């Protein structure tokens, strides 16, 4: 099963590229983030014509997450399965071909002294509760999406330049580590221990061509799924060309 995640930074703006990528790569399951559209505007019919069932949790101009699947969509859950519902459209869950898939768009955090940063930490704690509510550590589960957290210094182009910023703070990294303590494996990192594997590059200042990126788009899997995984890649080609997203898709064969 080929599982992918991609922050498309507006599905309306990126739909032709998404369609071309789906036709070329033929993933079985895709998690999309920042669709930036309502549920009514989501192109479910067009995706179904490509062979993908879908579930979408939208919020108009902001946020928005979706799961696309060629293996069916069962037991869809929008928002958190545990605790109070999130007022923002950031998490959706479904079972696809026997695999429980959780698509996430973790809050950015903005700045360490901003309330949005505290929201981010609370969100990550609730994500751990959600994961425990939908699966056991020995179940078949993938949590994929834009985490807005670089797991360690290998995942940023210059740790010194980002010191004191969100995405790299100790509290965020510990929140991510707690998911792994529960039983999830960062599949790309397990297969590729080398540094400077990035999935996001700022649009400004030629960051993509300079290699000034971060690895913040992750595929986390339970042990049984991770042990079956034979291959993973960040598809940098999808970050090239006209009007790309600032993120590249991350794909895992499991």
N, C-alpha and C positions, 0 to 999 in steps of 0.2 A: 504494500500500500504506500503510495507516494503522498505524503502530507506536506502542505506548504502553508506559510504565513506571509502576508504582505500588507503593510500599511500603504494604501494607495493614495492617501492625501486628496480625497474627493473622487468618488467613483464616477460621477458624471463627467468630470474633466478627463479621467483616465480610462474610461470604458473601452475605447478602441484598443488601447494598449493591453488592457486586461483580457479582452477577447482574443487578441493575437497570441498572448502568452498562454492562455488556457489551451488554445488549439495547437500550439507548438509543443508545450511541455506535457500536456495531458495528465495533470495531477488528479489523484482520486478525491482528495479532500483539501479545501483551501479555507484558511481563516483570513478574513479581510478586516482591516481597521481603518478608521477615519473615512467611512463612506460618505459622511456629511450629507445625508439625505433622510427623508421620512420613509417610513415603511411603505407608504402608498407609492412613492416615487422609485422604490427599489426595483431594478429590472429583472424580476424573477422569471417572467415569461421568456425573455431573451436568453437568460442563463439556462432555463429548462430546455430550450431549443439546442443548446450546446451539450446537453446531457447532464446538467447539474440541478439537483434539487437544492433548495436553499432555505435558510432561516435568517431573518434580519432583525436587528434591534436598533432602530434609528432615532435620530434626534434633530432632524432638519439640518441646519448649517454647521453643526458641531458633532464631533464624536461619531458614533455609529459603528457597529460591528456586525459581521455576517459569517456564516459557515456555508460553504458550497460543497456538495458531495455527489459523486457519481455512484455512491453505494447506498443511497437513501438517507433520509433524515428521520430519526426516531426520537421520541421523548425530548423534544426541544424545550429548553428552559431559558427564558430571557431574564436578565438581571441575576442577582445572587440567589442561590438555593438555601442559604443560611443567613440569618440576621435580617436587618432592615434593608429594604430595597434601596439601591443607589439612585439618586435623582438624575444621574447622567447615564447615557447609553454606552456602556463600556464592557459588558460581558454577556456572552451568549454560549449556551451549551447544547450539544446534541450527540446522539449515538449514531455513528456512521459505520456500517458494516461490522458491528460489534465493538468498535472503538469509541470510547467516550471522549469527545473533543470539546475542550473549553477554549474559546477564543476571547482574548483579553486585550484591552487598550488601557493600560495603567496610566493614571494621572501623571502629568509632567512634573509637577512639584513647584515649578517656577523659580523659587529661591528658598534657601534654607530657613529664612526667617519669615516666610510667607505661610498663611493658613493653608494654601494649596499643598504645601509640603506635608503638613500634618494630615491633611486629607489623603494624600498619597500613602502615608504610612498606615493609616487606618484601613485604607482600601486593600493594601497588601495583607494585612492581618485577616480581613474578611475573606480574601481570596483563599487563604489557607483553610479557613473553615468551610468554604464552598467546595474546595477540592475534596476534603474529608467527607463532605455530605454526598458527593456524587460518585465516589470510588473508594476502594481500599488500596493501600500501597502496592498490593500484589495484583491489582486489577489491570485492565487494558485502558490506559488513560494517557491523553496528550493535552498539555496546556500550552497554547501557542499564541504568539502575538507580539505587540509592541509593548515591552515592559518599561521602557524609559529608564532602565537601569543597566549600566555596564557592569557585569559581574565582578570583574577585577581589572587591574591596571593593564593587562594584556589587551583589553577590549577598548582602549582609547588610544588616540594617536599621540597624546602628550599628557600624561597624568599631572605634571606640574602646572600646565596651562588651565586645567580644570579643577584644581584644588579649591575647595570652598564652594563648589557648585553642586547643583542637583545632578542626578544620574550616577554620581560616583561616591556619594557620602556613605559613611560607615553604617548608618541606620538603614538606608535603602538596601545596601548590599546584604546586611544581616536579615532584612525582611525576605529578600530573595533566597538567601541561604536556608531560611526556615522551611521553605517549600521543599528544598532538597533534603533537609533533615527529615521531613515527613516521608519522603520516598521517591522524589522526582530527580531525574538526571538531565543535565544540560547536554543534549545529544551532540550538538555541533562541537562543543568544547571537549567532550569525551573523545570524539573522533579526531579533533584537530587541536592539539595542545599549543600550537605555535601562536605567537602574538600577531596583531594587526590584521585580524579577520573582521571586517566591518560590514554593517548592514545599513547604516545611515550616514549621510554626508550632507552638511548644510548646503543650501542653494548658493550661499554667498561666497565670494572670494575664491572661487575655483576649488572648493574643498574636495570635491570628488577627484579631480585630476592631481591635486596635491597629496592625496591619501590622508586627509584630515577627517577621519570618521570615527564612529563608535559602533560597537556591536550591542545593540539594544533590542533587536528582534530575535526572540528565542523560541526554541521548541524544547519544552521540558516533557519528559515521559517517565512513566513508572518503569521499574526495573525490567519487568517482562517485555515491555515494548522496546526499551532501549537496547536490551540484549539481542533483539531480533534486527535492530537497525544495521544496515550494511553500508550506508552511504548517506552523505549530507553535503549540501553546497549552499553558498550564498550566490544567487544569480546576478552578478554584477552587470551583465548585459542589459538587464531590464532597467538599470539606472541610467543607461546611455540614451542618446537620441533626443528627439523633440519632446518637450513637455513631460519629462519623467516625474514620477514621485521622488521625493528625497530619500525614500527607503528602497532597498532591493528585496525581492522575495527570498525567503529561506526555505529550502526543501529538504525533507528527510525521507529516506526509503526505509520503511519498517514493516 
